Amino acid sequence: MYLVDTDWIIDYLKGKDKSVGALQSLFERGLYVSIISLAEIY
């Protein structure tokens, strides 16, 4: 399980290769987002 930081989520949404590749490779292991990160993104 991995807790994903806001910066990584934003970079993923922008399509930055490093973040997309890293998060996609960890997806099967379980990714989580804190309520704080959700609020920051919102």
Buried (B, 14 or more C-beta within 10 A) or exposed (E): EBEBBBEBBBBBEEEEEEBBEBBEEBEEEEBEBEEEBEEBEE
